Amino acid sequence: MPYTLPVKPSPNLNTQQAILLYPSTCVFEGTVLNHGRGTYFPFTVFGSPELKGKYKFSYTPVSIPGMSETPLYMNQVCYGLDLRKYDTDKLRKQKKINIQWMKELYKAYPNKEKFFDYKQSKEIGNVDFRTGDSNFKQQIIDDVPEEEMRKTWEPALSNYKQMRKKYLLYP
């Protein structure tokens, strides 16, 4: 059911677009990519100086008091994806997170052994923690097809859906 939050949940989730993209984009906090912190459009752009020549889109993270004071790659030009015009209704209708962005950026990143080194970005948690799946990172590395990846999630999703029933207020 479509719903617009009346209050921004965070300075870094400051637009309806960012909020709708967040389930698909929060996993980037477990990588070496800047995910828009240091801009006024976090979680809608992703990039790194390492992606120069791979993408035309660029932005430069800067210190923004009260929002992102020391963003990853501060004052460096980052190249990558701009999702600000992405059709979020498409995500809503599919009821699935978009993992193609992670697959695409991993393939484009030149230093693959460092891609999932989240400690460089000072963010909370690695990709395994963020996805709740210890296989996700390896599946991205191995370029497992999306549908195969999703099938591996099914047992845990079914168990979760069963467990949550006792907490639902509405059918």
Backbone as JSON Lines, residues from 0, in Angstrom:
{"i":0,"aa":"M","n":[0.84,-1.17,0.0],"ca":[0.0,0.0,0.0],"c":[0.89,1.24,0.0]}
{"i":1,"aa":"P","n":[0.72,2.11,-0.96],"ca":[1.53,3.33,-1.0],"c":[1.29,4.2,0.24]}
{"i":2,"aa":"Y","n":[2.38,4.76,0.74],"ca":[2.31,5.6,1.92],"c":[3.49,6.56,1.88]}
{"i":3,"aa":"T","n":[3.22,7.82,2.18],"ca":[4.28,8.81,2.25],"c":[4.5,9.17,3.71]}
{"i":4,"aa":"L","n":[5.73,9.01,4.17],"ca":[6.03,9.35,5.55],"c":[5.87,10.85,5.78]}
{"i":5,"aa":"P","n":[5.18,11.24,6.85],"ca":[4.99,12.67,7.1],"c":[6.24,13.36,7.64]}
{"i":6,"aa":"V","n":[7.18,12.58,8.2],"ca":[8.4,13.12,8.78],"c":[9.57,12.33,8.23]}
{"i":7,"aa":"K","n":[10.64,13.02,7.9],"ca":[11.84,12.33,7.42],"c":[12.4,11.47,8.56]}
{"i":8,"aa":"P","n":[12.65,10.18,8.3],"ca":[13.15,9.33,9.38],"c":[14.61,9.58,9.74]}
{"i":9,"aa":"S","n":[15.33,10.28,8.87],"ca":[16.75,10.52,9.1],"c":[17.2,11.65,8.18]}
{"i":10,"aa":"P","n":[18.23,12.4,8.57],"ca":[18.77,13.4,7.63],"c":[19.28,12.74,6.35]}
{"i":11,"aa":"N","n":[19.64,11.45,6.43],"ca":[20.14,10.75,5.25],"c":[19.06,9.97,4.51]}
{"i":12,"aa":"L","n":[17.84,10.03,4.99],"ca":[16.68,9.53,4.25],"c":[15.72,10.71,4.16]}
{"i":13,"aa":"N","n":[16.1,11.66,3.34],"ca":[15.44,12.97,3.35],"c":[14.48,13.2,2.19]}
{"i":14,"aa":"T","n":[14.27,12.2,1.36],"ca":[13.3,12.32,0.27],"c":[12.48,11.04,0.18]}
{"i":15,"aa":"Q","n":[11.3,11.14,-0.37],"ca":[10.46,9.95,-0.57],"c":[11.18,8.95,-1.48]}
{"i":16,"aa":"Q","n":[11.91,9.46,-2.46],"ca":[12.67,8.6,-3.37],"c":[13.69,7.78,-2.59]}
{"i":17,"aa":"A","n":[14.45,8.41,-1.7],"ca":[15.46,7.71,-0.91],"c":[14.81,6.66,-0.01]}
{"i":18,"aa":"I","n":[13.68,6.98,0.58],"ca":[12.97,6.05,1.46],"c":[12.52,4.83,0.67]}
{"i":19,"aa":"L","n":[11.98,5.03,-0.5],"ca":[11.51,3.91,-1.31],"c":[12.65,3.06,-1.86]}
{"i":20,"aa":"L","n":[13.79,3.69,-2.14],"ca":[14.94,2.95,-2.64],"c":[15.72,2.24,-1.54]}
{"i":21,"aa":"Y","n":[15.58,2.7,-0.31],"ca":[16.41,2.23,0.8],"c":[16.45,0.7,0.96]}
{"i":22,"aa":"P","n":[15.35,-0.01,0.88],"ca":[15.46,-1.47,1.02],"c":[16.42,-2.1,0.0]}
{"i":23,"aa":"S","n":[16.53,-1.51,-1.17],"ca":[17.45,-2.02,-2.19],"c":[18.84,-1.43,-2.07]}
{"i":24,"aa":"T","n":[18.96,-0.27,-1.47],"ca":[20.25,0.43,-1.49],"c":[21.01,0.4,-0.17]}
{"i":25,"aa":"C","n":[20.36,0.06,0.93],"ca":[21.06,0.08,2.22],"c":[22.2,-0.94,2.25]}
{"i":26,"aa":"V","n":[22.15,-1.98,1.41],"ca":[23.24,-2.97,1.41],"c":[24.55,-2.36,0.94]}
{"i":27,"aa":"F","n":[24.5,-1.25,0.22],"ca":[25.73,-0.61,-0.24],"c":[26.57,-0.07,0.91]}
{"i":28,"aa":"E","n":[25.96,0.06,2.1],"ca":[26.74,0.47,3.27],"c":[27.76,-0.61,3.64]}
{"i":29,"aa":"G","n":[27.59,-1.8,3.13],"ca":[28.53,-2.88,3.36],"c":[29.58,-3.01,2.27]}
{"i":30,"aa":"T","n":[29.8,-1.94,1.52],"ca":[30.79,-1.94,0.44],"c":[31.7,-0.71,0.58]}
{"i":31,"aa":"V","n":[32.65,-0.57,-0.34],"ca":[33.54,0.59,-0.33],"c":[32.97,1.75,-1.13]}
{"i":32,"aa":"L","n":[31.73,1.64,-1.58],"ca":[31.13,2.72,-2.36],"c":[30.56,3.8,-1.45]}
{"i":33,"aa":"N","n":[30.65,5.04,-1.9],"ca":[29.93,6.13,-1.27],"c":[28.48,5.97,-1.71]}
{"i":34,"aa":"H","n":[27.57,6.07,-0.8],"ca":[26.16,5.9,-1.13],"c":[25.39,7.22,-0.98]}
{"i":35,"aa":"G","n":[26.03,8.26,-1.42],"ca":[25.39,9.57,-1.44],"c":[25.55,10.37,-0.17]}
{"i":36,"aa":"R","n":[26.2,9.8,0.83],"ca":[26.46,10.62,2.03],"c":[27.45,11.7,1.62]}
{"i":37,"aa":"G","n":[27.21,12.9,2.14],"ca":[28.02,14.04,1.71],"c":[27.39,14.76,0.53]}
{"i":38,"aa":"T","n":[26.15,14.38,0.22],"ca":[25.34,15.07,-0.78],"c":[23.97,15.3,-0.15]}
{"i":39,"aa":"Y","n":[23.13,16.03,-0.81],"ca":[21.77,16.21,-0.32],"c":[20.82,15.17,-0.89]}
{"i":40,"aa":"F","n":[21.38,14.1,-1.49],"ca":[20.56,13.02,-2.05],"c":[21.15,11.65,-1.72]}
{"i":41,"aa":"P","n":[21.37,11.37,-0.4],"ca":[21.9,10.06,-0.02],"c":[20.93,8.93,-0.36]}
{"i":42,"aa":"F","n":[21.51,7.76,-0.58],"ca":[20.8,6.53,-0.91],"c":[20.08,6.59,-2.25]}
{"i":43,"aa":"T","n":[20.43,7.59,-3.05],"ca":[19.91,7.65,-4.42],"c":[21.04,7.75,-5.43]}
{"i":44,"aa":"V","n":[22.28,7.89,-4.96],"ca":[23.46,7.88,-5.83],"c":[24.53,7.01,-5.18]}
{"i":45,"aa":"F","n":[25.35,6.38,-6.01],"ca":[26.4,5.49,-5.52],"c":[27.61,5.65,-6.4]}
{"i":46,"aa":"G","n":[28.78,5.68,-5.78],"ca":[29.96,5.81,-6.61],"c":[31.25,5.72,-5.84]}
{"i":47,"aa":"S","n":[32.32,5.85,-6.6],"ca":[33.68,5.79,-6.07],"c":[34.61,6.43,-7.08]}
{"i":48,"aa":"P","n":[35.71,7.01,-6.61],"ca":[36.72,7.5,-7.56],"c":[37.27,6.36,-8.43]}
{"i":49,"aa":"E","n":[37.23,5.13,-7.91],"ca":[37.73,3.96,-8.63],"c":[36.92,3.65,-9.9]}
{"i":50,"aa":"L","n":[35.72,4.2,-10.0],"ca":[34.85,3.91,-11.14],"c":[34.97,4.93,-12.27]}
{"i":51,"aa":"K","n":[35.98,5.8,-12.18],"ca":[36.22,6.78,-13.24],"c":[36.43,6.03,-14.57]}
{"i":52,"aa":"G","n":[35.75,6.5,-15.59],"ca":[35.85,5.87,-16.9],"c":[34.82,4.77,-17.12]}
{"i":53,"aa":"K","n":[34.18,4.34,-16.05],"ca":[33.15,3.29,-16.15],"c":[31.75,3.88,-16.22]}
{"i":54,"aa":"Y","n":[31.59,5.08,-15.64],"ca":[30.3,5.76,-15.59],"c":[30.49,7.23,-15.93]}
{"i":55,"aa":"K","n":[29.49,7.82,-16.57],"ca":[29.54,9.25,-16.88],"c":[29.08,10.09,-15.7]}
{"i":56,"aa":"F","n":[28.1,9.57,-14.95],"ca":[27.55,10.32,-13.82],"c":[28.63,10.48,-12.74]}
{"i":57,"aa":"S","n":[28.72,11.7,-12.19],"ca":[29.68,11.95,-11.11],"c":[29.1,12.93,-10.1]}
{"i":58,"aa":"Y","n":[29.66,12.88,-8.92],"ca":[29.3,13.81,-7.84],"c":[30.49,13.86,-6.87]}
{"i":59,"aa":"T","n":[30.52,14.88,-6.04],"ca":[31.61,15.05,-5.09],"c":[31.04,15.17,-3.67]}
{"i":60,"aa":"P","n":[31.25,14.16,-2.82],"ca":[30.79,14.26,-1.44],"c":[31.55,15.34,-0.67]}
{"i":61,"aa":"V","n":[30.83,16.09,0.13],"ca":[31.43,17.13,0.96],"c":[30.89,16.99,2.39]}
{"i":62,"aa":"S","n":[31.51,17.68,3.31],"ca":[31.03,17.67,4.69],"c":[29.75,18.5,4.78]}
{"i":63,"aa":"I","n":[28.71,17.89,5.36],"ca":[27.44,18.59,5.57],"c":[27.12,18.47,7.05]}
{"i":64,"aa":"P","n":[27.28,19.55,7.82],"ca":[27.04,19.5,9.27],"c":[25.65,18.95,9.6]}
{"i":65,"aa":"G","n":[25.61,18.03,10.56],"ca":[24.35,17.45,11.0],"c":[23.82,16.37,10.08]}
{"i":66,"aa":"M","n":[24.55,16.1,9.03],"ca":[24.07,15.1,8.07],"c":[25.16,14.1,7.75]}
{"i":67,"aa":"S","n":[26.22,14.55,7.15],"ca":[27.36,13.69,6.8],"c":[28.62,14.54,6.92]}
{"i":68,"aa":"E","n":[29.25,14.48,8.07],"ca":[30.36,15.39,8.31],"c":[31.69,14.9,7.77]}
{"i":69,"aa":"T","n":[31.87,13.59,7.68],"ca":[33.11,13.03,7.11],"c":[32.75,11.87,6.17]}
{"i":70,"aa":"P","n":[32.11,12.17,5.06],"ca":[31.69,11.1,4.17],"c":[32.88,10.41,3.5]}
{"i":71,"aa":"L","n":[32.67,9.18,3.13],"ca":[33.67,8.44,2.38],"c":[33.97,9.17,1.08]}
{"i":72,"aa":"Y","n":[35.23,9.3,0.74],"ca":[35.71,10.0,-0.46],"c":[35.37,11.49,-0.44]}
{"i":73,"aa":"M","n":[35.41,12.08,0.76],"ca":[35.11,13.51,0.89],"c":[36.02,14.33,-0.02]}
{"i":74,"aa":"N","n":[35.4,15.24,-0.75],"ca":[36.06,16.16,-1.68],"c":[36.74,15.45,-2.86]}
{"i":75,"aa":"Q","n":[36.35,14.21,-3.12],"ca":[36.86,13.47,-4.28],"c":[35.71,13.21,-5.24]}
{"i":76,"aa":"V","n":[35.96,13.28,-6.52],"ca":[34.91,13.02,-7.5],"c":[34.63,11.52,-7.53]}
{"i":77,"aa":"C","n":[33.35,11.17,-7.36],"ca":[32.9,9.78,-7.41],"c":[32.1,9.57,-8.69]}
{"i":78,"aa":"Y","n":[32.26,8.41,-9.28],"ca":[31.57,8.04,-10.52],"c":[30.7,6.83,-10.22]}
{"i":79,"aa":"G","n":[29.5,6.8,-10.79],"ca":[28.64,5.65,-10.52],"c":[27.23,5.83,-11.01]}
{"i":80,"aa":"L","n":[26.29,5.33,-10.21],"ca":[24.87,5.31,-10.57],"c":[24.11,6.47,-9.95]}
{"i":81,"aa":"D","n":[23.19,7.01,-10.72],"ca":[22.26,8.04,-10.25],"c":[20.86,7.46,-10.35]}
{"i":82,"aa":"L","n":[20.24,7.16,-9.21],"ca":[18.91,6.55,-9.19],"c":[17.81,7.55,-8.87]}
{"i":83,"aa":"R","n":[18.12,8.82,-8.9],"ca":[17.12,9.83,-8.51],"c":[15.9,9.85,-9.41]}
{"i":84,"aa":"K","n":[16.02,9.37,-10.63],"ca":[14.87,9.35,-11.53],"c":[14.33,7.94,-11.73]}
{"i":85,"aa":"Y","n":[14.83,6.99,-10.93],"ca":[14.37,5.61,-11.05],"c":[12.9,5.53,-10.67]}
{"i":86,"aa":"D","n":[12.14,4.74,-11.4],"ca":[10.71,4.58,-11.19],"c":[10.47,3.7,-9.96]}
{"i":87,"aa":"T","n":[10.24,4.32,-8.81],"ca":[10.04,3.55,-7.59],"c":[8.72,2.79,-7.59]}
{"i":88,"aa":"D","n":[7.77,3.21,-8.43],"ca":[6.53,2.43,-8.56],"c":[6.84,1.03,-9.09]}
{"i":89,"aa":"K","n":[7.87,0.93,-9.91],"ca":[8.3,-0.36,-10.43],"c":[8.73,-1.28,-9.28]}
{"i":90,"aa":"L","n":[9.53,-0.74,-8.35],"ca":[9.95,-1.52,-7.19],"c":[8.75,-1.91,-6.34]}
{"i":91,"aa":"R","n":[7.86,-0.97,-6.13],"ca":[6.68,-1.21,-5.29],"c":[5.82,-2.32,-5.89]}
{"i":92,"aa":"K","n":[5.62,-2.3,-7.2],"ca":[4.79,-3.31,-7.86],"c":[5.46,-4.67,-7.85]}
{"i":93,"aa":"Q","n":[6.77,-4.7,-8.03],"ca":[7.5,-5.97,-8.04],"c":[7.59,-6.59,-6.65]}
{"i":94,"aa":"K","n":[7.55,-5.74,-5.62],"ca":[7.7,-6.17,-4.23],"c":[8.99,-6.96,-4.03]}
{"i":95,"aa":"K","n":[10.05,-6.5,-4.69],"ca":[11.36,-7.13,-4.58],"c":[12.42,-6.04,-4.48]}
{"i":96,"aa":"I","n":[13.49,-6.36,-3.77],"ca":[14.61,-5.44,-3.79],"c":[15.34,-5.6,-5.12]}
{"i":97,"aa":"N","n":[16.03,-4.57,-5.53],"ca":[16.79,-4.62,-6.78],"c":[18.23,-5.01,-6.45]}
{"i":98,"aa":"I","n":[18.63,-6.21,-6.88],"ca":[20.01,-6.63,-6.64],"c":[20.88,-6.42,-7.87]}
{"i":99,"aa":"Q","n":[20.27,-6.0,-8.98],"ca":[21.04,-5.77,-10.19],"c":[22.04,-4.63,-10.02]}
{"i":100,"aa":"W","n":[21.69,-3.64,-9.21],"ca":[22.62,-2.52,-8.99],"c":[23.9,-3.0,-8.32]}
{"i":101,"aa":"M","n":[23.75,-3.88,-7.34],"ca":[24.93,-4.43,-6.65],"c":[25.75,-5.27,-7.63]}
{"i":102,"aa":"K","n":[25.09,-6.09,-8.41],"ca":[25.79,-6.93,-9.38],"c":[26.54,-6.06,-10.4]}
{"i":103,"aa":"E","n":[25.88,-5.01,-10.87],"ca":[26.49,-4.12,-11.87],"c":[27.71,-3.39,-11.31]}
{"i":104,"aa":"L","n":[27.56,-2.82,-10.13],"ca":[28.67,-2.05,-9.56],"c":[29.83,-2.95,-9.16]}
{"i":105,"aa":"Y","n":[29.54,-4.15,-8.71],"ca":[30.63,-5.08,-8.4],"c":[31.41,-5.43,-9.67]}
{"i":106,"aa":"K","n":[30.69,-5.71,-10.74],"ca":[31.36,-6.04,-12.01],"c":[32.22,-4.88,-12.5]}
{"i":107,"aa":"A","n":[31.74,-3.65,-12.31],"ca":[32.46,-2.48,-12.81],"c":[33.65,-2.1,-11.92]}
{"i":108,"aa":"Y","n":[33.61,-2.49,-10.65],"ca":[34.65,-2.05,-9.71],"c":[35.97,-2.75,-10.02]}
{"i":109,"aa":"P","n":[37.04,-1.99,-10.22],"ca":[38.31,-2.6,-10.65],"c":[39.04,-3.42,-9.57]}
{"i":110,"aa":"N","n":[38.92,-3.04,-8.31],"ca":[39.61,-3.74,-7.22],"c":[38.62,-4.63,-6.47]}
{"i":111,"aa":"K","n":[38.21,-5.7,-7.12],"ca":[37.15,-6.56,-6.58],"c":[37.43,-7.08,-5.17]}
{"i":112,"aa":"E","n":[38.69,-7.35,-4.86],"ca":[39.02,-7.88,-3.53],"c":[38.73,-6.85,-2.43]}
{"i":113,"aa":"K","n":[38.58,-5.58,-2.79],"ca":[38.29,-4.53,-1.79],"c":[36.83,-4.1,-1.79]}
{"i":114,"aa":"F","n":[36.05,-4.52,-2.76],"ca":[34.67,-4.04,-2.93],"c":[33.84,-4.2,-1.66]}
{"i":115,"aa":"F","n":[33.94,-5.33,-1.0],"ca":[33.12,-5.59,0.19],"c":[33.84,-5.23,1.49]}
{"i":116,"aa":"D","n":[34.87,-4.42,1.43],"ca":[35.6,-4.0,2.63],"c":[34.89,-2.8,3.25]}
{"i":117,"aa":"Y","n":[33.8,-3.08,3.94],"ca":[32.96,-2.03,4.5],"c":[33.69,-1.21,5.57]}
{"i":118,"aa":"K","n":[34.75,-1.71,6.14],"ca":[35.45,-0.99,7.22],"c":[36.05,0.32,6.71]}
{"i":119,"aa":"Q","n":[36.33,0.39,5.42],"ca":[36.84,1.64,4.87],"c":[35.8,2.75,4.95]}
{"i":120,"aa":"S","n":[34.52,2.37,4.89],"ca":[33.47,3.38,4.85],"c":[32.96,3.76,6.24]}
{"i":121,"aa":"K","n":[33.39,3.08,7.28],"ca":[32.99,3.38,8.65],"c":[31.48,3.22,8.87]}
{"i":122,"aa":"E","n":[30.85,2.38,8.06],"ca":[29.41,2.18,8.21],"c":[29.13,1.0,9.12]}
{"i":123,"aa":"I","n":[27.86,0.79,9.38],"ca":[27.44,-0.25,10.3],"c":[27.23,-1.56,9.54]}
{"i":124,"aa":"G","n":[28.06,-2.53,9.82],"ca":[27.82,-3.88,9.32],"c":[28.28,-4.16,7.91]}
{"i":125,"aa":"N","n":[28.61,-5.42,7.73],"ca":[29.02,-5.87,6.41],"c":[27.79,-6.29,5.6]}
{"i":126,"aa":"V","n":[28.02,-6.73,4.37],"ca":[26.92,-7.1,3.49],"c":[26.15,-8.29,4.06]}
{"i":127,"aa":"D","n":[26.85,-9.25,4.64],"ca":[26.16,-10.4,5.22],"c":[25.18,-9.95,6.3]}
{"i":128,"aa":"F","n":[25.62,-9.04,7.16],"ca":[24.76,-8.5,8.22],"c":[23.58,-7.74,7.62]}
{"i":129,"aa":"R","n":[23.86,-6.92,6.63],"ca":[22.82,-6.08,6.04],"c":[21.76,-6.88,5.3]}
{"i":130,"aa":"T","n":[22.17,-8.0,4.69],"ca":[21.21,-8.82,3.94],"c":[20.61,-9.93,4.79]}
{"i":131,"aa":"G","n":[21.27,-10.24,5.92],"ca":[20.81,-11.35,6.73],"c":[21.12,-12.69,6.1]}
{"i":132,"aa":"D","n":[22.06,-12.69,5.16],"ca":[22.39,-13.91,4.42],"c":[23.9,-14.0,4.24]}
{"i":133,"aa":"S","n":[24.49,-15.04,4.76],"ca":[25.94,-15.18,4.66],"c":[26.39,-15.59,3.26]}
{"i":134,"aa":"N","n":[25.45,-15.9,2.37],"ca":[25.81,-16.31,1.01],"c":[25.75,-15.18,-0.01]}
{"i":135,"aa":"F","n":[25.1,-14.08,0.33],"ca":[24.86,-13.0,-0.63],"c":[26.15,-12.5,-1.28]}
{"i":136,"aa":"K","n":[27.13,-12.17,-0.47],"ca":[28.39,-11.64,-0.99],"c":[29.03,-12.61,-1.97]}
{"i":137,"aa":"Q","n":[29.09,-13.88,-1.6],"ca":[29.7,-14.87,-2.48],"c":[28.89,-15.05,-3.75]}
{"i":138,"aa":"Q","n":[27.59,-14.94,-3.66],"ca":[26.75,-15.05,-4.85],"c":[27.0,-13.89,-5.81]}
{"i":139,"aa":"I","n":[27.23,-12.7,-5.28],"ca":[27.56,-11.55,-6.13],"c":[28.92,-11.8,-6.78]}
{"i":140,"aa":"I","n":[29.89,-12.23,-6.01],"ca":[31.23,-12.5,-6.53],"c":[31.18,-13.57,-7.63]}
{"i":141,"aa":"D","n":[30.38,-14.62,-7.4],"ca":[30.28,-15.73,-8.35],"c":[29.34,-15.43,-9.51]}
{"i":142,"aa":"D","n":[28.73,-14.25,-9.53],"ca":[27.78,-13.85,-10.57],"c":[26.64,-14.86,-10.73]}
{"i":143,"aa":"V","n":[26.1,-15.3,-9.6],"ca":[24.95,-16.21,-9.6],"c":[23.76,-15.45,-10.18]}
{"i":144,"aa":"P","n":[23.0,-16.06,-11.09],"ca":[21.83,-15.38,-11.65],"c":[20.84,-14.97,-10.55]}
{"i":145,"aa":"E","n":[20.19,-13.85,-10.78],"ca":[19.3,-13.28,-9.77],"c":[18.25,-14.27,-9.28]}
{"i":146,"aa":"E","n":[17.59,-14.96,-10.18],"ca":[16.53,-15.89,-9.76],"c":[17.08,-17.01,-8.9]}
{"i":147,"aa":"E","n":[18.27,-17.48,-9.19],"ca":[18.89,-18.51,-8.34],"c":[19.19,-17.95,-6.96]}
{"i":148,"aa":"M","n":[19.65,-16.7,-6.91],"ca":[19.92,-16.06,-5.62],"c":[18.64,-16.0,-4.8]}
{"i":149,"aa":"R","n":[17.57,-15.57,-5.43],"ca":[16.29,-15.41,-4.73],"c":[15.78,-16.76,-4.21]}
{"i":150,"aa":"K","n":[15.98,-17.81,-4.97],"ca":[15.54,-19.15,-4.53],"c":[16.23,-19.56,-3.24]}
{"i":151,"aa":"T","n":[17.48,-19.18,-3.07],"ca":[18.2,-19.56,-1.85],"c":[17.65,-18.83,-0.62]}
{"i":152,"aa":"W","n":[16.97,-17.71,-0.84],"ca":[16.4,-16.95,0.27],"c":[15.07,-17.53,0.74]}
{"i":153,"aa":"E","n":[14.41,-18.29,-0.13],"ca":[13.03,-18.71,0.11],"c":[12.8,-19.44,1.44]}
{"i":154,"aa":"P","n":[13.58,-20.44,1.81],"ca":[13.27,-21.12,3.09],"c":[13.23,-20.15,4.27]}
{"i":155,"aa":"A","n":[14.2,-19.27,4.37],"ca":[14.23,-18.31,5.49],"c":[13.06,-17.32,5.4]}
{"i":156,"aa":"L","n":[12.71,-16.89,4.19],"ca":[11.58,-15.97,4.04],"c":[10.27,-16.63,4.45]}
{"i":157,"aa":"S","n":[10.07,-17.86,4.04],"ca":[8.85,-18.59,4.41],"c":[8.76,-18.76,5.92]}
{"i":158,"aa":"N","n":[9.88,-19.1,6.56],"ca":[9.9,-19.24,8.02],"c":[9.57,-17.91,8.7]}
{"i":159,"aa":"Y","n":[10.15,-16.83,8.19],"ca":[9.89,-15.5,8.76],"c":[8.41,-15.13,8.62]}
{"i":160,"aa":"K","n":[7.84,-15.36,7.43],"ca":[6.43,-15.01,7.2],"c":[5.52,-15.79,8.14]}
{"i":161,"aa":"Q","n":[5.86,-17.02,8.41],"ca":[5.08,-17.83,9.35],"c":[5.22,-17.27,10.78]}
{"i":162,"aa":"M","n":[6.43,-16.98,11.2],"ca":[6.7,-16.49,12.54],"c":[6.01,-15.15,12.8]}
{"i":163,"aa":"R","n":[5.98,-14.27,11.81],"ca":[5.44,-12.92,12.03],"c":[3.91,-12.88,12.13]}
{"i":164,"aa":"K","n":[3.25,-13.93,11.7],"ca":[1.77,-13.93,11.68],"c":[1.17,-13.55,13.03]}
{"i":165,"aa":"K","n":[1.76,-14.02,14.11],"ca":[1.19,-13.74,15.44],"c":[1.31,-12.26,15.82]}
{"i":166,"aa":"Y","n":[2.12,-11.5,15.09],"ca":[2.32,-10.08,15.39],"c":[1.52,-9.14,14.49]}
{"i":167,"aa":"L","n":[0.97,-9.66,13.4],"ca":[0.25,-8.82,12.47],"c":[-1.09,-8.37,13.05]}
{"i":168,"aa":"L","n":[-1.38,-7.11,12.9],"ca":[-2.66,-6.58,13.38],"c":[-3.75,-6.73,12.34]}
{"i":169,"aa":"Y","n":[-3.37,-6.78,11.07],"ca":[-4.33,-6.85,9.98],"c":[-3.95,-8.01,9.06]}
{"i":170,"aa":"P","n":[-4.96,-8.63,8.41],"ca":[-4.65,-9.76,7.52],"c":[-3.84,-9.33,6.3]}
